[in-house]
Amino acid sequence: MTDKLDPRPTAHSRVTLSRIMTALDVNLYGTVHGGVLVKFADDVAGAAAARHSGGTAVTASMDEIIFLEPVRVGDLVHASAQVNWTGATSMEVGVRLTAERWDTAGGDPLTVATAYLVFVGIDVAGNPRPVPAVRPDDPENERRFREALIRREHRLARRAAIQRARADHG
């Protein structure tokens, strides 16, 4: 039997959710509202974090979301996520959103957005809890792991710089 904190391969956390975009998702410009896509990215990232950590995980931050192409009503959007990196209690989850255009059935899905979110595993009292390490299972996932470390270093450096600036000018 494996320990709950034994390292898990990247593939263990992979999740894909799909939904058709409707008129309820549209912004004033007639395309799907960015906030709808942000929520969809957060939903799939949360599922991947929970799967990897074996329990509840909550969103701590969103490093970035890049919107590459507009999404339209009727498009079938797929949100895919996996854990790229883990710390003691936190995880970076990478998300890719692709769309199948309703008017070009059978065409290749188009990447419409990418995002990186940080989740923290929590216990029943809401306190951070240890999460299993992620074990990159191929060269592509090793690259994602290394890039996640860079994003983490930038997050920590930015936070420290802001705290220093507040202390200096507070």
C-alpha positions as a Markdown table, in Angstrom:
| # | Residue | x | y | z |
|---|---|---|---|---|
| 1 | Met | 0.0 | 0.0 | 0.0 |
| 2 | Thr | 1.3 | 3.5 | -0.9 |
| 3 | Asp | 1.6 | 6.3 | 1.7 |
| 4 | Lys | -0.7 | 9.2 | 1.2 |
| 5 | Leu | 2.4 | 11.5 | 0.8 |
| 6 | Asp | 4.3 | 9.2 | -1.7 |
| 7 | Pro | 5.4 | 11.2 | -4.8 |
| 8 | Arg | 2.8 | 11.1 | -7.6 |
| 9 | Pro | 3.5 | 11.3 | -11.3 |
| 10 | Thr | 2.3 | 14.4 | -13.2 |
| 11 | Ala | -0.2 | 12.2 | -15.0 |
| 12 | His | -2.0 | 11.4 | -11.7 |
| 13 | Ser | -3.4 | 14.9 | -11.5 |
| 14 | Arg | -4.5 | 15.5 | -15.1 |
| 15 | Val | -8.1 | 16.6 | -15.4 |
| 16 | Thr | -10.2 | 17.8 | -18.4 |
| 17 | Leu | -13.5 | 19.5 | -18.1 |
| 18 | Ser | -15.6 | 20.5 | -21.2 |
| 19 | Arg | -18.6 | 22.8 | -21.7 |
| 20 | Ile | -20.4 | 24.5 | -24.5 |
| 21 | Met | -20.5 | 28.3 | -24.2 |
| 22 | Thr | -23.9 | 29.8 | -24.2 |
| 23 | Ala | -25.5 | 33.3 | -24.5 |
| 24 | Leu | -25.3 | 33.6 | -20.7 |
| 25 | Asp | -21.5 | 33.6 | -21.0 |
| 26 | Val | -21.3 | 36.6 | -23.4 |
| 27 | Asn | -19.8 | 40.0 | -22.7 |
| 28 | Leu | -20.9 | 43.3 | -24.4 |
| 29 | Tyr | -18.7 | 42.5 | -27.4 |
| 30 | Gly | -20.5 | 39.3 | -28.3 |
| 31 | Thr | -17.7 | 37.0 | -27.2 |
| 32 | Val | -17.4 | 34.9 | -24.0 |
| 33 | His | -16.6 | 37.0 | -21.0 |
| 34 | Gly | -13.0 | 36.6 | -19.7 |
| 35 | Gly | -14.3 | 36.1 | -16.2 |
| 36 | Val | -16.2 | 33.0 | -17.4 |
| 37 | Leu | -13.0 | 31.5 | -18.7 |
| 38 | Val | -11.1 | 32.5 | -15.4 |
| 39 | Lys | -13.7 | 30.6 | -13.4 |
| 40 | Phe | -13.5 | 27.6 | -15.7 |
| 41 | Ala | -9.7 | 27.6 | -15.4 |
| 42 | Asp | -10.1 | 27.8 | -11.6 |
| 43 | Asp | -12.6 | 25.0 | -11.5 |
| 44 | Val | -10.4 | 22.6 | -13.5 |
| 45 | Ala | -7.2 | 23.6 | -11.6 |
| 46 | Gly | -9.0 | 22.9 | -8.3 |
| 47 | Ala | -10.0 | 19.5 | -9.5 |
| 48 | Ala | -6.4 | 18.7 | -10.5 |
| 49 | Ala | -5.1 | 20.0 | -7.1 |
| 50 | Ala | -7.6 | 18.0 | -5.2 |
| 51 | Arg | -6.8 | 14.9 | -7.2 |
| 52 | His | -3.1 | 15.3 | -6.7 |
| 53 | Ser | -3.3 | 16.2 | -3.0 |
| 54 | Gly | -5.9 | 13.6 | -2.1 |
| 55 | Gly | -8.2 | 16.1 | -0.4 |
| 56 | Thr | -9.4 | 19.7 | -0.3 |
| 57 | Ala | -7.2 | 22.3 | -1.9 |
| 58 | Val | -8.0 | 26.0 | -2.2 |
| 59 | Thr | -6.9 | 28.7 | -4.7 |
| 60 | Ala | -4.1 | 30.8 | -3.2 |
| 61 | Ser | -3.3 | 32.9 | -6.3 |
| 62 | Met | -3.5 | 33.1 | -10.0 |
| 63 | Asp | 0.0 | 33.9 | -11.4 |
| 64 | Glu | -1.3 | 34.8 | -14.9 |
| 65 | Ile | -3.9 | 34.1 | -17.5 |
| 66 | Ile | -3.3 | 34.8 | -21.1 |
| 67 | Phe | -6.2 | 35.1 | -23.5 |
| 68 | Leu | -5.0 | 34.1 | -26.9 |
| 69 | Glu | -8.2 | 34.0 | -29.0 |
| 70 | Pro | -11.8 | 35.0 | -28.5 |
| 71 | Val | -14.3 | 32.4 | -27.5 |
| 72 | Arg | -17.8 | 32.5 | -29.1 |
| 73 | Val | -21.2 | 31.3 | -28.2 |
| 74 | Gly | -21.6 | 27.7 | -29.3 |
| 75 | Asp | -17.9 | 26.9 | -29.0 |
| 76 | Leu | -17.1 | 23.7 | -27.1 |
| 77 | Val | -14.3 | 24.6 | -24.6 |
| 78 | His | -12.0 | 22.1 | -23.0 |
| 79 | Ala | -10.1 | 23.1 | -19.9 |
| 80 | Ser | -7.2 | 20.8 | -19.1 |
| 81 | Ala | -5.0 | 21.0 | -16.0 |
| 82 | Gln | -2.2 | 19.3 | -14.2 |
| 83 | Val | 0.0 | 19.9 | -11.2 |
| 84 | Asn | 3.4 | 21.2 | -12.4 |
| 85 | Trp | 5.2 | 21.7 | -9.1 |
| 86 | Thr | 4.6 | 21.1 | -5.4 |
| 87 | Gly | 6.0 | 22.6 | -2.2 |
| 88 | Ala | 5.3 | 21.4 | 1.3 |
| 89 | Thr | 1.6 | 22.5 | 1.3 |
| 90 | Ser | 1.2 | 24.3 | -2.1 |
| 91 | Met | 1.0 | 23.3 | -5.7 |
| 92 | Glu | 1.2 | 25.1 | -9.0 |
| 93 | Val | -1.4 | 24.0 | -11.5 |
| 94 | Gly | -1.0 | 24.7 | -15.2 |
| 95 | Val | -4.2 | 25.1 | -17.3 |
| 96 | Arg | -4.8 | 25.2 | -21.0 |
| 97 | Leu | -8.2 | 26.1 | -22.5 |
| 98 | Thr | -8.9 | 25.0 | -26.1 |
| 99 | Ala | -12.0 | 25.6 | -28.2 |
| 100 | Glu | -13.7 | 23.6 | -30.9 |
| 101 | Arg | -15.5 | 26.2 | -33.1 |
| 102 | Trp | -19.2 | 25.4 | -33.5 |
| 103 | Asp | -19.1 | 26.4 | -37.1 |
| 104 | Thr | -16.1 | 24.3 | -38.1 |
| 105 | Ala | -16.9 | 20.9 | -36.7 |
| 106 | Gly | -14.1 | 18.5 | -37.0 |
| 107 | Gly | -11.4 | 21.1 | -37.0 |
| 108 | Asp | -8.4 | 21.0 | -34.7 |
| 109 | Pro | -9.1 | 22.6 | -31.3 |
| 110 | Leu | -7.6 | 26.1 | -31.0 |
| 111 | Thr | -5.8 | 27.1 | -27.8 |
| 112 | Val | -7.7 | 30.1 | -26.5 |
| 113 | Ala | -6.1 | 30.7 | -23.1 |
| 114 | Thr | -3.4 | 29.4 | -20.7 |
| 115 | Ala | -3.1 | 30.0 | -16.9 |
| 116 | Tyr | -1.0 | 29.2 | -13.8 |
| 117 | Leu | -2.7 | 29.0 | -10.4 |
| 118 | Val | -1.3 | 28.2 | -7.0 |
| 119 | Phe | -3.4 | 26.0 | -4.6 |
| 120 | Val | -2.8 | 25.1 | -1.0 |
| 121 | Gly | -3.9 | 21.8 | 0.5 |
| 122 | Ile | -6.0 | 22.3 | 3.6 |
| 123 | Asp | -7.2 | 20.1 | 6.4 |
| 124 | Val | -10.8 | 20.0 | 7.9 |
| 125 | Ala | -9.9 | 22.9 | 10.2 |
| 126 | Gly | -8.9 | 25.0 | 7.2 |
| 127 | Asn | -5.1 | 24.9 | 8.0 |
| 128 | Pro | -2.5 | 24.1 | 5.4 |
| 129 | Arg | -1.6 | 20.4 | 5.2 |
| 130 | Pro | 1.3 | 18.6 | 3.5 |
| 131 | Val | 0.8 | 17.5 | -0.1 |
| 132 | Pro | 2.6 | 14.8 | -2.0 |
| 133 | Ala | 5.5 | 15.7 | -4.2 |
| 134 | Val | 4.9 | 15.7 | -7.9 |
| 135 | Arg | 7.2 | 13.5 | -9.9 |
| 136 | Pro | 7.6 | 14.8 | -13.5 |
| 137 | Asp | 7.1 | 11.7 | -15.8 |
| 138 | Asp | 8.6 | 12.9 | -19.0 |
| 139 | Pro | 10.9 | 15.7 | -20.4 |
| 140 | Glu | 7.9 | 18.0 | -21.1 |
| 141 | Asn | 6.8 | 17.8 | -17.5 |
| 142 | Glu | 10.4 | 18.2 | -16.3 |
| 143 | Arg | 10.4 | 21.5 | -18.2 |
| 144 | Arg | 7.1 | 22.6 | -16.7 |
| 145 | Phe | 8.5 | 21.8 | -13.2 |
| 146 | Arg | 11.6 | 23.9 | -13.8 |
| 147 | Glu | 9.5 | 26.8 | -15.2 |
| 148 | Ala | 7.2 | 26.6 | -12.2 |
| 149 | Leu | 10.2 | 27.0 | -9.9 |
| 150 | Ile | 11.0 | 30.2 | -11.8 |
| 151 | Arg | 7.4 | 31.5 | -11.3 |
| 152 | Arg | 7.6 | 30.7 | -7.6 |
| 153 | Glu | 10.9 | 32.6 | -7.2 |
| 154 | His | 9.3 | 35.6 | -8.9 |
| 155 | Arg | 6.2 | 35.4 | -6.7 |
| 156 | Leu | 8.3 | 35.3 | -3.6 |
| 157 | Ala | 10.7 | 38.1 | -4.8 |
| 158 | Arg | 7.7 | 40.3 | -5.7 |
| 159 | Arg | 6.1 | 39.8 | -2.4 |
| 160 | Ala | 9.3 | 40.6 | -0.5 |
| 161 | Ala | 9.9 | 43.7 | -2.6 |
| 162 | Ile | 6.4 | 45.0 | -1.9 |
| 163 | Gln | 6.8 | 44.3 | 1.8 |
| 164 | Arg | 10.1 | 46.2 | 1.8 |
| 165 | Ala | 8.5 | 49.1 | 0.0 |
| 166 | Arg | 5.6 | 49.3 | 2.4 |
| 167 | Ala | 8.0 | 49.2 | 5.4 |
| 168 | Asp | 10.1 | 51.9 | 3.9 |
| 169 | His | 7.2 | 54.2 | 3.1 |
| 170 | Gly | 4.7 | 53.1 | 5.7 |
